[in-house]
Amino acid sequence: MEHKANDLTERLRAFGADMDGALARFAGDEALYAECFEMLLEDPSFASLDRLLKSGDFPEALCAAHALKGVTGNLGLTALYQAICSLVESLREAEHSDLEERYQTLLRERAALEGFR
């Protein structure tokens, strides 16, 4: 598992993730990082966010997006974190004209991370 975890962190680093910062937050434990990375990809907040946005429940969508923002930030997943921050900002400001575009960016960034499994 440790070799696989090391491979993951190196591939994510090459992808642009802030692995130095992330591993500092994980006390250098690459295996724990790999577990948390996998948990993020399975996080039910993504499905909740999708459902909430489609139903127009923007206050609850903000809560789901904000939870994902913290996790992606801690994992150093820069591109996904920035996409979520953009979505959170739009939801917070009740500016929904570009919400779909921001959400699609988030989905593309998440899909790109699926390839790291």
MARKE-395709 format. One record per residue (C-alpha): residue in three letters; x, y, z. Coordinates in steps of 0.25 Angstrom, whole numbers, plus 5000, padded with zeros to 4 digits. Example, Ala and Ser with C-alpha at 12.3 -4.5 7.8 and 13.67 -1.06 7.14 Angstrom:
BEGIN
Ala 5049 4982 5031 .
Ser 5055 4996 5029 .
REM end
This chain:
BEGIN
Met 5000 5000 5000 .
Glu 5011 5010 5003 .
His 5017 5009 4989 .
Lys 5003 5011 4983 .
Ala 5001 5023 4993 .
Asn 5015 5029 4989 .
Asp 5012 5027 4974 .
Leu 4998 5034 4976 .
Thr 5005 5046 4983 .
Glu 5015 5047 4972 .
Arg 5005 5047 4961 .
Leu 4996 5057 4968 .
Arg 5009 5066 4970 .
Ala 5011 5065 4955 .
Phe 4996 5069 4953 .
Gly 4998 5082 4960 .
Ala 4993 5078 4974 .
Asp 5000 5084 4986 .
Met 5006 5071 4992 .
Asp 5016 5078 5000 .
Gly 5005 5086 5008 .
Ala 4996 5074 5008 .
Leu 5006 5064 5013 .
Ala 5010 5074 5024 .
Arg 4995 5074 5029 .
Phe 4996 5059 5028 .
Ala 5009 5058 5036 .
Gly 5016 5052 5024 .
Asp 5006 5040 5025 .
Glu 5004 5036 5010 .
Ala 4996 5024 5013 .
Leu 4986 5032 5021 .
Tyr 4986 5043 5010 .
Ala 4983 5032 5000 .
Glu 4971 5027 5009 .
Cys 4966 5041 5010 .
Phe 4967 5044 4995 .
Glu 4959 5031 4992 .
Met 4948 5035 5003 .
Leu 4947 5049 4996 .
Leu 4944 5043 4982 .
Glu 4933 5035 4989 .
Asp 4928 5046 4998 .
Pro 4913 5047 4997 .
Ser 4914 5062 4998 .
Phe 4916 5062 4983 .
Ala 4903 5055 4980 .
Ser 4896 5064 4990 .
Leu 4902 5076 4984 .
Asp 4897 5071 4970 .
Arg 4883 5068 4975 .
Leu 4882 5082 4983 .
Leu 4886 5090 4971 .
Lys 4876 5083 4962 .
Ser 4865 5085 4972 .
Gly 4869 5100 4974 .
Asp 4872 5098 4989 .
Phe 4884 5108 4989 .
Pro 4885 5110 5004 .
Glu 4887 5095 5006 .
Ala 4896 5094 4993 .
Leu 4905 5104 4999 .
Cys 4906 5095 5012 .
Ala 4910 5083 5003 .
Ala 4920 5091 4995 .
His 4926 5098 5007 .
Ala 4929 5084 5013 .
Leu 4935 5079 5000 .
Lys 4944 5092 5000 .
Gly 4950 5089 5013 .
Val 4953 5075 5009 .
Thr 4959 5078 4996 .
Gly 4967 5089 5002 .
Asn 4973 5080 5012 .
Leu 4976 5070 5002 .
Gly 4984 5080 4993 .
Leu 4975 5077 4981 .
Thr 4977 5091 4975 .
Ala 4969 5091 4963 .
Leu 4957 5084 4969 .
Tyr 4958 5093 4981 .
Gln 4958 5106 4972 .
Ala 4946 5101 4965 .
Ile 4939 5098 4978 .
Cys 4943 5112 4983 .
Ser 4937 5118 4971 .
Leu 4924 5111 4973 .
Val 4923 5114 4988 .
Glu 4926 5129 4984 .
Ser 4914 5129 4974 .
Leu 4905 5122 4984 .
Arg 4909 5131 4996 .
Glu 4906 5144 4987 .
Ala 4893 5138 4982 .
Glu 4899 5140 4968 .
His 4893 5128 4960 .
Ser 4895 5133 4946 .
Asp 4908 5125 4944 .
Leu 4905 5114 4954 .
Glu 4903 5104 4944 .
Glu 4917 5107 4937 .
Arg 4924 5107 4951 .
Tyr 4918 5094 4954 .
Gln 4922 5088 4941 .
Thr 4936 5092 4944 .
Leu 4935 5085 4957 .
Leu 4930 5073 4951 .
Arg 4942 5073 4941 .
Glu 4952 5075 4951 .
Arg 4946 5063 4960 .
Ala 4946 5054 4948 .
Ala 4960 5057 4945 .
Leu 4964 5052 4959 .
Glu 4956 5039 4956 .
Gly 4968 5035 4948 .
Phe 4977 5035 4960 .
Arg 4970 5023 4966 .
REM end
